[in-house]
Amino acid sequence: MRASQWRGEHLLALNAEEAAALADACALLLVASEAVPDCRLQPGMQRVLADVFEALAQPAEFPGEGS
């Protein structure tokens, strides 16, 4: 994994194994937070985790590939 910051944005570069592990971790946190009433995530945290999970669950697209 490579992480950097540029112009106020945090950028992560993950290999396939790291991306899968991060997607699994996001899903686990989301499910656990729903199952345990005292451990609810704040709406902003929940949204970020859901967005990361959804983004990593989609196949990567590169310019010039596909249709």
PDB file of N, CA, C, O and CB in Angstrom:
ATOM      1  N   MET A   1       0.849  -1.160   0.000  1.00  0.00           N
ATOM      2  CA  MET A   1       0.000   0.000   0.000  1.00  0.00           C
ATOM      3  C   MET A   1       0.900   1.231   0.000  1.00  0.00           C
ATOM      4  O   MET A   1       1.915   1.290   0.694  1.00  0.00           O
ATOM      5  CB  MET A   1      -0.969  -0.006   1.217  1.00  0.00           C
ATOM      6  N   ARG A   2       0.498   2.188  -0.787  1.00  0.00           N
ATOM      7  CA  ARG A   2       1.161   3.490  -0.764  1.00  0.00           C
ATOM      8  C   ARG A   2       0.105   4.524  -0.398  1.00  0.00           C
ATOM      9  O   ARG A   2      -1.020   4.488  -0.897  1.00  0.00           O
ATOM     10  CB  ARG A   2       1.844   3.826  -2.150  1.00  0.00           C
ATOM     11  N   ALA A   3       0.481   5.436   0.473  1.00  0.00           N
ATOM     12  CA  ALA A   3      -0.420   6.508   0.867  1.00  0.00           C
ATOM     13  C   ALA A   3       0.320   7.830   0.722  1.00  0.00           C
ATOM     14  O   ALA A   3       1.499   7.943   1.058  1.00  0.00           O
ATOM     15  CB  ALA A   3      -0.937   6.309   2.326  1.00  0.00           C
ATOM     16  N   SER A   4      -0.392   8.819   0.218  1.00  0.00           N
ATOM     17  CA  SER A   4       0.209  10.142   0.087  1.00  0.00           C
ATOM     18  C   SER A   4      -0.879  11.198   0.246  1.00  0.00           C
ATOM     19  O   SER A   4      -2.073  10.901   0.240  1.00  0.00           O
ATOM     20  CB  SER A   4       0.933  10.296  -1.282  1.00  0.00           C
ATOM     21  N   GLN A   5      -0.434  12.409   0.386  1.00  0.00           N
ATOM     22  CA  GLN A   5      -1.356  13.537   0.501  1.00  0.00           C
ATOM     23  C   GLN A   5      -0.922  14.571  -0.522  1.00  0.00           C
ATOM     24  O   GLN A   5       0.263  14.873  -0.658  1.00  0.00           O
ATOM     25  CB  GLN A   5      -1.372  14.140   1.960  1.00  0.00           C
ATOM     26  N   TRP A   6      -1.904  15.110  -1.241  1.00  0.00           N
ATOM     27  CA  TRP A   6      -1.608  16.095  -2.269  1.00  0.00           C
ATOM     28  C   TRP A   6      -2.780  17.055  -2.375  1.00  0.00           C
ATOM     29  O   TRP A   6      -3.916  16.641  -2.607  1.00  0.00           O
ATOM     30  CB  TRP A   6      -1.321  15.415  -3.633  1.00  0.00           C
ATOM     31  N   ARG A   7      -2.501  18.323  -2.206  1.00  0.00           N
ATOM     32  CA  ARG A   7      -3.517  19.373  -2.327  1.00  0.00           C
ATOM     33  C   ARG A   7      -4.768  19.088  -1.498  1.00  0.00           C
ATOM     34  O   ARG A   7      -5.893  19.235  -1.975  1.00  0.00           O
ATOM     35  CB  ARG A   7      -3.906  19.544  -3.778  1.00  0.00           C
ATOM     36  N   GLY A   8      -4.552  18.685  -0.268  1.00  0.00           N
ATOM     37  CA  GLY A   8      -5.674  18.456   0.634  1.00  0.00           C
ATOM     38  C   GLY A   8      -6.406  17.136   0.448  1.00  0.00           C
ATOM     39  O   GLY A   8      -7.408  16.887   1.118  1.00  0.00           O
ATOM     40  N   GLU A   9      -5.922  16.288  -0.453  1.00  0.00           N
ATOM     41  CA  GLU A   9      -6.537  14.975  -0.646  1.00  0.00           C
ATOM     42  C   GLU A   9      -5.570  13.890  -0.190  1.00  0.00           C
ATOM     43  O   GLU A   9      -4.357  14.001  -0.364  1.00  0.00           O
ATOM     44  CB  GLU A   9      -6.937  14.762  -2.129  1.00  0.00           C
ATOM     45  N   HIS A  10      -6.136  12.844   0.394  1.00  0.00           N
ATOM     46  CA  HIS A  10      -5.352  11.685   0.800  1.00  0.00           C
ATOM     47  C   HIS A  10      -5.554  10.615  -0.270  1.00  0.00           C
ATOM     48  O   HIS A  10      -6.686  10.267  -0.605  1.00  0.00           O
ATOM     49  CB  HIS A  10      -5.773  11.163   2.233  1.00  0.00           C
ATOM     50  N   LEU A  11      -4.473  10.110  -0.790  1.00  0.00           N
ATOM     51  CA  LEU A  11      -4.531   9.156  -1.885  1.00  0.00           C
ATOM     52  C   LEU A  11      -3.956   7.816  -1.431  1.00  0.00           C
ATOM     53  O   LEU A  11      -2.888   7.772  -0.821  1.00  0.00           O
ATOM     54  CB  LEU A  11      -3.768   9.689  -3.118  1.00  0.00           C
ATOM     55  N   LEU A  12      -4.662   6.726  -1.727  1.00  0.00           N
ATOM     56  CA  LEU A  12      -4.197   5.378  -1.412  1.00  0.00           C
ATOM     57  C   LEU A  12      -4.044   4.588  -2.694  1.00  0.00           C
ATOM     58  O   LEU A  12      -4.903   4.633  -3.576  1.00  0.00           O
ATOM     59  CB  LEU A  12      -5.169   4.663  -0.447  1.00  0.00           C
ATOM     60  N   ALA A  13      -2.953   3.871  -2.788  1.00  0.00           N
ATOM     61  CA  ALA A  13      -2.749   2.938  -3.893  1.00  0.00           C
ATOM     62  C   ALA A  13      -2.661   1.544  -3.270  1.00  0.00           C
ATOM     63  O   ALA A  13      -1.746   1.255  -2.500  1.00  0.00           O
ATOM     64  CB  ALA A  13      -1.444   3.292  -4.741  1.00  0.00           C
ATOM     65  N   LEU A  14      -3.618   0.691  -3.612  1.00  0.00           N
ATOM     66  CA  LEU A  14      -3.710  -0.643  -3.024  1.00  0.00           C
ATOM     67  C   LEU A  14      -3.565  -1.708  -4.098  1.00  0.00           C
ATOM     68  O   LEU A  14      -4.040  -1.530  -5.219  1.00  0.00           O
ATOM     69  CB  LEU A  14      -5.041  -0.817  -2.279  1.00  0.00           C
ATOM     70  N   ASN A  15      -2.908  -2.821  -3.760  1.00  0.00           N
ATOM     71  CA  ASN A  15      -2.938  -3.954  -4.680  1.00  0.00           C
ATOM     72  C   ASN A  15      -4.264  -4.691  -4.459  1.00  0.00           C
ATOM     73  O   ASN A  15      -5.026  -4.331  -3.562  1.00  0.00           O
ATOM     74  CB  ASN A  15      -1.698  -4.913  -4.460  1.00  0.00           C
ATOM     75  N   ALA A  16      -4.538  -5.694  -5.251  1.00  0.00           N
ATOM     76  CA  ALA A  16      -5.830  -6.385  -5.185  1.00  0.00           C
ATOM     77  C   ALA A  16      -6.078  -7.006  -3.814  1.00  0.00           C
ATOM     78  O   ALA A  16      -7.202  -6.966  -3.311  1.00  0.00           O
ATOM     79  CB  ALA A  16      -5.902  -7.464  -6.257  1.00  0.00           C
ATOM     80  N   GLU A  17      -5.052  -7.574  -3.211  1.00  0.00           N
ATOM     81  CA  GLU A  17      -5.202  -8.206  -1.902  1.00  0.00           C
ATOM     82  C   GLU A  17      -5.527  -7.165  -0.826  1.00  0.00           C
ATOM     83  O   GLU A  17      -6.390  -7.392   0.021  1.00  0.00           O
ATOM     84  CB  GLU A  17      -3.920  -8.975  -1.529  1.00  0.00           C
ATOM     85  N   GLU A  18      -4.843  -6.039  -0.863  1.00  0.00           N
ATOM     86  CA  GLU A  18      -5.096  -4.967   0.100  1.00  0.00           C
ATOM     87  C   GLU A  18      -6.495  -4.379  -0.089  1.00  0.00           C
ATOM     88  O   GLU A  18      -7.187  -4.096   0.890  1.00  0.00           O
ATOM     89  CB  GLU A  18      -4.035  -3.864  -0.038  1.00  0.00           C
ATOM     90  N   ALA A  19      -6.910  -4.196  -1.329  1.00  0.00           N
ATOM     91  CA  ALA A  19      -8.236  -3.655  -1.607  1.00  0.00           C
ATOM     92  C   ALA A  19      -9.318  -4.607  -1.101  1.00  0.00           C
ATOM     93  O   ALA A  19     -10.318  -4.167  -0.532  1.00  0.00           O
ATOM     94  CB  ALA A  19      -8.411  -3.399  -3.117  1.00  0.00           C
ATOM     95  N   ALA A  20      -9.121  -5.903  -1.307  1.00  0.00           N
ATOM     96  CA  ALA A  20     -10.095  -6.889  -0.825  1.00  0.00           C
ATOM     97  C   ALA A  20     -10.167  -6.878   0.700  1.00  0.00           C
ATOM     98  O   ALA A  20     -11.255  -6.959   1.270  1.00  0.00           O
ATOM     99  CB  ALA A  20      -9.730  -8.300  -1.329  1.00  0.00           C
ATOM    100  N   ALA A  21      -9.015  -6.778   1.362  1.00  0.00           N
ATOM    101  CA  ALA A  21      -8.991  -6.741   2.827  1.00  0.00           C
ATOM    102  C   ALA A  21      -9.686  -5.477   3.343  1.00  0.00           C
ATOM    103  O   ALA A  21     -10.420  -5.535   4.330  1.00  0.00           O
ATOM    104  CB  ALA A  21      -7.533  -6.803   3.346  1.00  0.00           C
ATOM    105  N   LEU A  22      -9.460  -4.342   2.685  1.00  0.00           N
ATOM    106  CA  LEU A  22     -10.108  -3.101   3.101  1.00  0.00           C
ATOM    107  C   LEU A  22     -11.614  -3.166   2.882  1.00  0.00           C
ATOM    108  O   LEU A  22     -12.376  -2.701   3.730  1.00  0.00           O
ATOM    109  CB  LEU A  22      -9.520  -1.913   2.341  1.00  0.00           C
ATOM    110  N   ALA A  23     -12.058  -3.734   1.765  1.00  0.00           N
ATOM    111  CA  ALA A  23     -13.489  -3.892   1.514  1.00  0.00           C
ATOM    112  C   ALA A  23     -14.120  -4.792   2.573  1.00  0.00           C
ATOM    113  O   ALA A  23     -15.209  -4.498   3.068  1.00  0.00           O
ATOM    114  CB  ALA A  23     -13.730  -4.471   0.106  1.00  0.00           C
ATOM    115  N   ASP A  24     -13.443  -5.885   2.922  1.00  0.00           N
ATOM    116  CA  ASP A  24     -13.946  -6.785   3.963  1.00  0.00           C
ATOM    117  C   ASP A  24     -14.031  -6.071   5.309  1.00  0.00           C
ATOM    118  O   ASP A  24     -15.007  -6.235   6.042  1.00  0.00           O
ATOM    119  CB  ASP A  24     -13.047  -8.027   4.080  1.00  0.00           C
ATOM    120  N   ALA A  25     -13.014  -5.281   5.632  1.00  0.00           N
ATOM    121  CA  ALA A  25     -13.005  -4.556   6.909  1.00  0.00           C
ATOM    122  C   ALA A  25     -14.146  -3.543   6.964  1.00  0.00           C
ATOM    123  O   ALA A  25     -14.807  -3.404   7.993  1.00  0.00           O
ATOM    124  CB  ALA A  25     -11.653  -3.844   7.118  1.00  0.00           C
ATOM    125  N   CYS A  26     -14.373  -2.840   5.862  1.00  0.00           N
ATOM    126  CA  CYS A  26     -15.483  -1.879   5.820  1.00  0.00           C
ATOM    127  C   CYS A  26     -16.814  -2.587   6.026  1.00  0.00           C
ATOM    128  O   CYS A  26     -17.649  -2.132   6.808  1.00  0.00           O
ATOM    129  CB  CYS A  26     -15.493  -1.116   4.482  1.00  0.00           C
ATOM    130  N   ALA A  27     -17.011  -3.692   5.331  1.00  0.00           N
ATOM    131  CA  ALA A  27     -18.257  -4.444   5.465  1.00  0.00           C
ATOM    132  C   ALA A  27     -18.437  -4.941   6.896  1.00  0.00           C
ATOM    133  O   ALA A  27     -19.532  -4.854   7.452  1.00  0.00           O
ATOM    134  CB  ALA A  27     -18.278  -5.628   4.486  1.00  0.00           C
ATOM    135  N   LEU A  28     -17.371  -5.460   7.491  1.00  0.00           N
ATOM    136  CA  LEU A  28     -17.443  -5.968   8.858  1.00  0.00           C
ATOM    137  C   LEU A  28     -17.804  -4.860   9.842  1.00  0.00           C
ATOM    138  O   LEU A  28     -18.636  -5.066  10.725  1.00  0.00           O
ATOM    139  CB  LEU A  28     -16.115  -6.610   9.256  1.00  0.00           C
ATOM    140  N   LEU A  29     -17.194  -3.704   9.701  1.00  0.00           N
ATOM    141  CA  LEU A  29     -17.509  -2.585  10.591  1.00  0.00           C
ATOM    142  C   LEU A  29     -18.954  -2.119  10.426  1.00  0.00           C
ATOM    143  O   LEU A  29     -19.631  -1.820  11.410  1.00  0.00           O
ATOM    144  CB  LEU A  29     -16.558  -1.423  10.329  1.00  0.00           C
ATOM    145  N   LEU A  30     -19.419  -2.059   9.187  1.00  0.00           N
ATOM    146  CA  LEU A  30     -20.803  -1.636   8.952  1.00  0.00           C
ATOM    147  C   LEU A  30     -21.796  -2.620   9.560  1.00  0.00           C
ATOM    148  O   LEU A  30     -22.757  -2.214  10.214  1.00  0.00           O
ATOM    149  CB  LEU A  30     -21.067  -1.490   7.452  1.00  0.00           C
ATOM    150  N   VAL A  31     -21.565  -3.910   9.346  1.00  0.00           N
ATOM    151  CA  VAL A  31     -22.466  -4.934   9.891  1.00  0.00           C
ATOM    152  C   VAL A  31     -22.412  -4.932  11.414  1.00  0.00           C
ATOM    153  O   VAL A  31     -23.453  -4.993  12.068  1.00  0.00           O
ATOM    154  CB  VAL A  31     -22.097  -6.333   9.346  1.00  0.00           C
ATOM    155  N   ALA A  32     -21.213  -4.861  11.986  1.00  0.00           N
ATOM    156  CA  ALA A  32     -21.067  -4.877  13.437  1.00  0.00           C
ATOM    157  C   ALA A  32     -21.737  -3.660  14.077  1.00  0.00           C
ATOM    158  O   ALA A  32     -22.361  -3.772  15.132  1.00  0.00           O
ATOM    159  CB  ALA A  32     -19.586  -4.922  13.818  1.00  0.00           C
ATOM    160  N   SER A  33     -21.605  -2.505  13.437  1.00  0.00           N
ATOM    161  CA  SER A  33     -22.196  -1.298  14.012  1.00  0.00           C
ATOM    162  C   SER A  33     -23.722  -1.359  14.011  1.00  0.00           C
ATOM    163  O   SER A  33     -24.370  -0.745  14.859  1.00  0.00           O
ATOM    164  CB  SER A  33     -21.728  -0.067  13.243  1.00  0.00           C
ATOM    165  N   GLU A  34     -24.290  -2.092  13.071  1.00  0.00           N
ATOM    166  CA  GLU A  34     -25.743  -2.262  13.038  1.00  0.00           C
ATOM    167  C   GLU A  34     -26.197  -3.300  14.062  1.00  0.00           C
ATOM    168  O   GLU A  34     -27.308  -3.212  14.584  1.00  0.00           O
ATOM    169  CB  GLU A  34     -26.203  -2.673  11.632  1.00  0.00           C
ATOM    170  N   ALA A  35     -25.350  -4.275  14.348  1.00  0.00           N
ATOM    171  CA  ALA A  35     -25.727  -5.376  15.233  1.00  0.00           C
ATOM    172  C   ALA A  35     -25.589  -5.026  16.712  1.00  0.00           C
ATOM    173  O   ALA A  35     -26.271  -5.610  17.553  1.00  0.00           O
ATOM    174  CB  ALA A  35     -24.885  -6.587  14.924  1.00  0.00           C
ATOM    175  N   VAL A  36     -24.721  -4.087  17.028  1.00  0.00           N
ATOM    176  CA  VAL A  36     -24.459  -3.731  18.425  1.00  0.00           C
ATOM    177  C   VAL A  36     -24.963  -2.308  18.665  1.00  0.00           C
ATOM    178  O   VAL A  36     -24.330  -1.349  18.224  1.00  0.00           O
ATOM    179  CB  VAL A  36     -22.929  -3.851  18.767  1.00  0.00           C
ATOM    180  N   PRO A  37     -26.097  -2.159  19.359  1.00  0.00           N
ATOM    181  CA  PRO A  37     -26.712  -0.838  19.530  1.00  0.00           C
ATOM    182  C   PRO A  37     -25.781   0.223  20.139  1.00  0.00           C
ATOM    183  O   PRO A  37     -25.853   1.389  19.753  1.00  0.00           O
ATOM    184  CB  PRO A  37     -27.928  -0.971  20.393  1.00  0.00           C
ATOM    185  N   ASP A  38     -24.920  -0.157  21.072  1.00  0.00           N
ATOM    186  CA  ASP A  38     -24.029   0.808  21.721  1.00  0.00           C
ATOM    187  C   ASP A  38     -22.838   1.199  20.844  1.00  0.00           C
ATOM    188  O   ASP A  38     -22.033   2.045  21.236  1.00  0.00           O
ATOM    189  CB  ASP A  38     -23.526   0.238  23.030  1.00  0.00           C
ATOM    190  N   CYS A  39     -22.722   0.602  19.682  1.00  0.00           N
ATOM    191  CA  CYS A  39     -21.562   0.855  18.815  1.00  0.00           C
ATOM    192  C   CYS A  39     -21.968   1.452  17.468  1.00  0.00           C
ATOM    193  O   CYS A  39     -21.315   1.198  16.456  1.00  0.00           O
ATOM    194  CB  CYS A  39     -20.786  -0.442  18.587  1.00  0.00           C
ATOM    195  N   ARG A  40     -23.013   2.223  17.449  1.00  0.00           N
ATOM    196  CA  ARG A  40     -23.451   2.848  16.198  1.00  0.00           C
ATOM    197  C   ARG A  40     -22.404   3.830  15.699  1.00  0.00           C
ATOM    198  O   ARG A  40     -21.820   4.587  16.474  1.00  0.00           O
ATOM    199  CB  ARG A  40     -24.800   3.564  16.389  1.00  0.00           C
ATOM    200  N   LEU A  41     -22.179   3.804  14.400  1.00  0.00           N
ATOM    201  CA  LEU A  41     -21.260   4.756  13.777  1.00  0.00           C
ATOM    202  C   LEU A  41     -21.960   6.086  13.557  1.00  0.00           C
ATOM    203  O   LEU A  41     -23.173   6.132  13.351  1.00  0.00           O
ATOM    204  CB  LEU A  41     -20.720   4.206  12.442  1.00  0.00           C
ATOM    205  N   GLN A  42     -21.205   7.147  13.601  1.00  0.00           N
ATOM    206  CA  GLN A  42     -21.754   8.447  13.243  1.00  0.00           C
ATOM    207  C   GLN A  42     -22.094   8.406  11.755  1.00  0.00           C
ATOM    208  O   GLN A  42     -21.433   7.692  11.001  1.00  0.00           O
ATOM    209  CB  GLN A  42     -20.745   9.614  13.573  1.00  0.00           C
ATOM    210  N   PRO A  43     -23.113   9.156  11.310  1.00  0.00           N
ATOM    211  CA  PRO A  43     -23.523   9.110   9.905  1.00  0.00           C
ATOM    212  C   PRO A  43     -22.375   9.362   8.917  1.00  0.00           C
ATOM    213  O   PRO A  43     -22.307   8.708   7.876  1.00  0.00           O
ATOM    214  CB  PRO A  43     -24.609  10.122   9.671  1.00  0.00           C
ATOM    215  N   GLY A  44     -21.486  10.289   9.227  1.00  0.00           N
ATOM    216  CA  GLY A  44     -20.365  10.562   8.337  1.00  0.00           C
ATOM    217  C   GLY A  44     -19.420   9.382   8.215  1.00  0.00           C
ATOM    218  O   GLY A  44     -18.931   9.086   7.126  1.00  0.00           O
ATOM    219  N   MET A  45     -19.162   8.708   9.324  1.00  0.00           N
ATOM    220  CA  MET A  45     -18.297   7.521   9.309  1.00  0.00           C
ATOM    221  C   MET A  45     -18.948   6.397   8.514  1.00  0.00           C
ATOM    222  O   MET A  45     -18.294   5.722   7.718  1.00  0.00           O
ATOM    223  CB  MET A  45     -17.994   7.049  10.749  1.00  0.00           C
ATOM    224  N   GLN A  46     -20.237   6.206   8.738  1.00  0.00           N
ATOM    225  CA  GLN A  46     -20.967   5.151   8.041  1.00  0.00           C
ATOM    226  C   GLN A  46     -20.948   5.398   6.530  1.00  0.00           C
ATOM    227  O   GLN A  46     -20.759   4.469   5.745  1.00  0.00           O
ATOM    228  CB  GLN A  46     -22.422   5.068   8.556  1.00  0.00           C
ATOM    229  N   ARG A  47     -21.146   6.658   6.131  1.00  0.00           N
ATOM    230  CA  ARG A  47     -21.157   6.995   4.705  1.00  0.00           C
ATOM    231  C   ARG A  47     -19.797   6.729   4.060  1.00  0.00           C
ATOM    232  O   ARG A  47     -19.722   6.171   2.965  1.00  0.00           O
ATOM    233  CB  ARG A  47     -21.551   8.465   4.508  1.00  0.00           C
ATOM    234  N   VAL A  48     -18.717   7.132   4.748  1.00  0.00           N
ATOM    235  CA  VAL A  48     -17.371   6.925   4.196  1.00  0.00           C
ATOM    236  C   VAL A  48     -17.076   5.439   4.044  1.00  0.00           C
ATOM    237  O   VAL A  48     -16.571   5.013   3.005  1.00  0.00           O
ATOM    238  CB  VAL A  48     -16.307   7.586   5.096  1.00  0.00           C
ATOM    239  N   LEU A  49     -17.383   4.648   5.063  1.00  0.00           N
ATOM    240  CA  LEU A  49     -17.141   3.208   4.975  1.00  0.00           C
ATOM    241  C   LEU A  49     -17.964   2.572   3.851  1.00  0.00           C
ATOM    242  O   LEU A  49     -17.461   1.733   3.104  1.00  0.00           O
ATOM    243  CB  LEU A  49     -17.468   2.534   6.313  1.00  0.00           C
ATOM    244  N   ALA A  50     -19.219   2.973   3.740  1.00  0.00           N
ATOM    245  CA  ALA A  50     -20.072   2.435   2.671  1.00  0.00           C
ATOM    246  C   ALA A  50     -19.544   2.841   1.302  1.00  0.00           C
ATOM    247  O   ALA A  50     -19.538   2.030   0.377  1.00  0.00           O
ATOM    248  CB  ALA A  50     -21.524   2.918   2.840  1.00  0.00           C
ATOM    249  N   ASP A  51     -19.098   4.090   1.163  1.00  0.00           N
ATOM    250  CA  ASP A  51     -18.548   4.546  -0.119  1.00  0.00           C
ATOM    251  C   ASP A  51     -17.283   3.782  -0.487  1.00  0.00           C
ATOM    252  O   ASP A  51     -17.102   3.396  -1.641  1.00  0.00           O
ATOM    253  CB  ASP A  51     -18.251   6.045  -0.067  1.00  0.00           C
ATOM    254  N   VAL A  52     -16.405   3.562   0.496  1.00  0.00           N
ATOM    255  CA  VAL A  52     -15.175   2.802   0.235  1.00  0.00           C
ATOM    256  C   VAL A  52     -15.529   1.375  -0.165  1.00  0.00           C
ATOM    257  O   VAL A  52     -14.979   0.847  -1.131  1.00  0.00           O
ATOM    258  CB  VAL A  52     -14.245   2.801   1.483  1.00  0.00           C
ATOM    259  N   PHE A  53     -16.447   0.747   0.573  1.00  0.00           N
ATOM    260  CA  PHE A  53     -16.849  -0.622   0.251  1.00  0.00           C
ATOM    261  C   PHE A  53     -17.403  -0.708  -1.168  1.00  0.00           C
ATOM    262  O   PHE A  53     -17.010  -1.584  -1.940  1.00  0.00           O
ATOM    263  CB  PHE A  53     -17.893  -1.124   1.257  1.00  0.00           C
ATOM    264  N   GLU A  54     -18.314   0.199  -1.509  1.00  0.00           N
ATOM    265  CA  GLU A  54     -18.910   0.174  -2.848  1.00  0.00           C
ATOM    266  C   GLU A  54     -17.873   0.407  -3.940  1.00  0.00           C
ATOM    267  O   GLU A  54     -17.904  -0.253  -4.979  1.00  0.00           O
ATOM    268  CB  GLU A  54     -20.007   1.221  -2.951  1.00  0.00           C
ATOM    269  N   ALA A  55     -16.957   1.342  -3.708  1.00  0.00           N
ATOM    270  CA  ALA A  55     -15.930   1.629  -4.712  1.00  0.00           C
ATOM    271  C   ALA A  55     -15.001   0.435  -4.914  1.00  0.00           C
ATOM    272  O   ALA A  55     -14.625   0.126  -6.045  1.00  0.00           O
ATOM    273  CB  ALA A  55     -15.116   2.859  -4.303  1.00  0.00           C
ATOM    274  N   LEU A  56     -14.633  -0.235  -3.829  1.00  0.00           N
ATOM    275  CA  LEU A  56     -13.713  -1.371  -3.941  1.00  0.00           C
ATOM    276  C   LEU A  56     -14.411  -2.619  -4.460  1.00  0.00           C
ATOM    277  O   LEU A  56     -13.756  -3.515  -4.992  1.00  0.00           O
ATOM    278  CB  LEU A  56     -13.074  -1.666  -2.593  1.00  0.00           C
ATOM    279  N   ALA A  57     -15.720  -2.690  -4.315  1.00  0.00           N
ATOM    280  CA  ALA A  57     -16.463  -3.858  -4.794  1.00  0.00           C
ATOM    281  C   ALA A  57     -16.647  -3.824  -6.318  1.00  0.00           C
ATOM    282  O   ALA A  57     -16.931  -4.856  -6.927  1.00  0.00           O
ATOM    283  CB  ALA A  57     -17.831  -3.932  -4.103  1.00  0.00           C
ATOM    284  N   GLN A  58     -16.490  -2.654  -6.932  1.00  0.00           N
ATOM    285  CA  GLN A  58     -16.645  -2.524  -8.369  1.00  0.00           C
ATOM    286  C   GLN A  58     -15.335  -2.856  -9.066  1.00  0.00           C
ATOM    287  O   GLN A  58     -14.265  -2.558  -8.536  1.00  0.00           O
ATOM    288  CB  GLN A  58     -17.110  -1.111  -8.740  1.00  0.00           C
ATOM    289  N   PRO A  59     -15.400  -3.473 -10.254  1.00  0.00           N
ATOM    290  CA  PRO A  59     -14.170  -3.720 -11.000  1.00  0.00           C
ATOM    291  C   PRO A  59     -13.518  -2.385 -11.380  1.00  0.00           C
ATOM    292  O   PRO A  59     -14.198  -1.403 -11.679  1.00  0.00           O
ATOM    293  CB  PRO A  59     -14.459  -4.572 -12.270  1.00  0.00           C
ATOM    294  N   ALA A  60     -12.209  -2.380 -11.359  1.00  0.00           N
ATOM    295  CA  ALA A  60     -11.486  -1.159 -11.722  1.00  0.00           C
ATOM    296  C   ALA A  60     -11.672  -0.848 -13.201  1.00  0.00           C
ATOM    297  O   ALA A  60     -11.700  -1.744 -14.044  1.00  0.00           O
ATOM    298  CB  ALA A  60      -9.987  -1.296 -11.393  1.00  0.00           C
ATOM    299  N   GLU A  61     -11.798   0.435 -13.494  1.00  0.00           N
ATOM    300  CA  GLU A  61     -11.904   0.886 -14.870  1.00  0.00           C
ATOM    301  C   GLU A  61     -10.749   1.832 -15.173  1.00  0.00           C
ATOM    302  O   GLU A  61     -10.401   2.682 -14.354  1.00  0.00           O
ATOM    303  CB  GLU A  61     -13.268   1.575 -15.127  1.00  0.00           C
ATOM    304  N   PHE A  62     -10.173   1.681 -16.328  1.00  0.00           N
ATOM    305  CA  PHE A  62      -9.060   2.507 -16.735  1.00  0.00           C
ATOM    306  C   PHE A  62      -9.404   3.208 -18.029  1.00  0.00           C
ATOM    307  O   PHE A  62     -10.123   2.651 -18.859  1.00  0.00           O
ATOM    308  CB  PHE A  62      -7.785   1.675 -16.887  1.00  0.00           C
ATOM    309  N   PRO A  63      -8.907   4.422 -18.221  1.00  0.00           N
ATOM    310  CA  PRO A  63      -9.193   5.151 -19.471  1.00  0.00           C
ATOM    311  C   PRO A  63      -8.802   4.313 -20.682  1.00  0.00           C
ATOM    312  O   PRO A  63      -7.728   3.711 -20.715  1.00  0.00           O
ATOM    313  CB  PRO A  63      -8.441   6.506 -19.499  1.00  0.00           C
ATOM    314  N   GLY A  64      -9.679   4.282 -21.668  1.00  0.00           N
ATOM    315  CA  GLY A  64      -9.396   3.551 -22.896  1.00  0.00           C
ATOM    316  C   GLY A  64      -9.807   2.098 -22.874  1.00  0.00           C
ATOM    317  O   GLY A  64      -9.724   1.420 -23.898  1.00  0.00           O
ATOM    318  N   GLU A  65     -10.258   1.592 -21.708  1.00  0.00           N
ATOM    319  CA  GLU A  65     -10.709   0.212 -21.619  1.00  0.00           C
ATOM    320  C   GLU A  65     -12.217   0.132 -21.746  1.00  0.00           C
ATOM    321  O   GLU A  65     -12.918   1.107 -21.475  1.00  0.00           O
ATOM    322  CB  GLU A  65     -10.256  -0.417 -20.308  1.00  0.00           C
ATOM    323  N   GLY A  66     -12.707  -0.986 -22.143  1.00  0.00           N
ATOM    324  CA  GLY A  66     -14.142  -1.219 -22.190  1.00  0.00           C
ATOM    325  C   GLY A  66     -14.821  -0.442 -23.294  1.00  0.00           C
ATOM    326  O   GLY A  66     -14.214  -0.124 -24.316  1.00  0.00           O
ATOM    327  N   SER A  67     -16.111  -0.136 -23.069  1.00  0.00           N
ATOM    328  CA  SER A  67     -16.885   0.511 -24.116  1.00  0.00           C
ATOM    329  C   SER A  67     -16.717   1.990 -24.158  1.00  0.00           C
ATOM    330  O   SER A  67     -17.320   2.656 -25.000  1.00  0.00           O
ATOM    331  CB  SER A  67     -18.302   0.200 -23.956  1.00  0.00           C
TER     332      SER A  67
END
